[in-house]
Amino acid sequence: MKILKFFLVASFMISTVIMVGCESDKTVTFDKLPKVSKNFISTHFKDITVNRVVKDKEGVSYNWDVYLSNGWELEFDKNGEWDHIDCKTSAVPSSILTLLPSGIVSYCKTNYPNTSIVEIDKERYGYQIELANDITLEFDKQGKFLRIDD
């Protein structure tokens, strides 16, 4: 009897883990995005069509992945705040750069004057910036340069 009970409980737990794992990505409509995300997109990417929105479940939390028609990708946290912007080989819109601590933009302009910022990733410690020449720079939350990430 104890063995049967054990197998029933174990089967239930495994089934639950599998069902939760299957919910990782769900394509949703643009209107399902949080208002702050929709406002961000309409402000900074108003002339670019949104191709797809994915609600990406990660464990007990989730984020929003937005794919634009020009190949760019945006990521928002569960509250709708931007977290990652990847413009591939194109420069990040200048309106986005104004949202960064000023030290980041001035450091890039001074030290890499002929190279544009193509990707921005918010991290716990601050920001990770990728330049068009494939150099990745790390900055703290105040915009102070920390290091080149190899």
N, C-alpha and C positions, 0 to 999 in steps of 0.2 A: 504494500500500500504506500509506504514512504517513497519507494522508487517511482511509482506512478505519479504521485504528487509532485516529486522533483521534476520529472519529465514534463508535466503539464505546465508548471511554473516556468521552466527553462524555455519551452516552446513559445509560451506567451511573451516572454522577454525578447526572444529572438525575433518574433513576428513584429513586435513593437519597434525594435531597432530598424528592421528592414523597411517598415512603413514610413517611419520618420525620415530615413535616408532617401527614400524615393521622392520626397517633397523638396528636393534641393533647388530646382529651377522651375519657375512657372512664368510663361509669357503672359503679360497682362497688357491692357490698353493704356495709352498715355494718361487718360483721366484718372487712373488708379494711383498715379504717383502722388506723393504729398505735395501740397500747394507750394511749399518753399522750393521744391525741385522744379516744378513747372514754371515758376517765376524765374528761377535761375536760367533755365533753358531759353525761355522767351526773351530774357534780357541779353544774354551773352551769345546765343546761337539762333537768333530769330529768323535768319534767312536759310537755315539748314533744316531739312525734314528729319523727323524722328522715324527711323525704320522699325525699331523694336524696343520694347521695355521688358526687362526680366526682373522678377522678384526672386532674388537669390537667397535661399535659406542656408544659413551657416550655423549648424548646431541649433541652439535655442533662439538665435538672433537671425537677422536677415539684412540685406542691403538691396539697392536698386541699381541695375545695370541698364544703361541707355545707349543704344547704338544708333548713330546718325548716318544719314544717307551718303556722306562723304568718307565714311570709314572711321570717323572719330568715335571714341568711346568715353562715356562719362560714368562715374560711379557715385552714388549717394548713400549715406548711412540710413539706418531705419527711420530716422527723424526727417530725412529729406535734405540734409546738409551735404554739400559736395565734399567728396573725399578723394577722388582721383579723376584727372583729366588727361586723356591720351589723344593727342592730335597727330599721332604717327610721325610723319616727316614735315608737317606744317607747323608754323608758329602758333602757339596758344594765343587766342584773341587778346588784344591789349586791355580790354575791359576786365579780363580775368586777372591780369598782372597787377591791376590796382587793388585787388583783394589781398595780395601777399604783403608781408612786412616789407617796407621799402628797402631794407638792407639786401634782400635777395635780388631784386631787380638791379639795383646799383652795382652789386658785386658782379653779376653776370655781364652787365654792360661794360664795366671797367676791365674785367679779366678775359672776357670772351666777346669782344665788340662786334664781331662779324658772324656770330652764331645765335640762333634763336632758341627759346625755350619751347620744347615740343611736348613735354609731359610734366605733370605736377602730381605728386602723391603726398597727401597729409599722413604723417606718421605720429606716433605717441610723442616723440622727442621734438618734432617740428615738421620740416618739409624735405622731400627728396625731389630734386629737379633734374630732369634729363634734357640735355642740350642736343641740337641737331647733329653735332659731331660725335654723338654717343658717349659723351662724358656725363657722369651722374654726380651731382653735387648734393651735399647734405647741409641743412641749416637748422638752427634751433628755432623755437617758436617766435623769438623776437627778430629773426632774420639774420642772426650772426652765423657766418660761415663756420662749419665744423670740419668738413673733410671732403675729399674726392672719394667716392665709393667705387671700388674696383669691381 
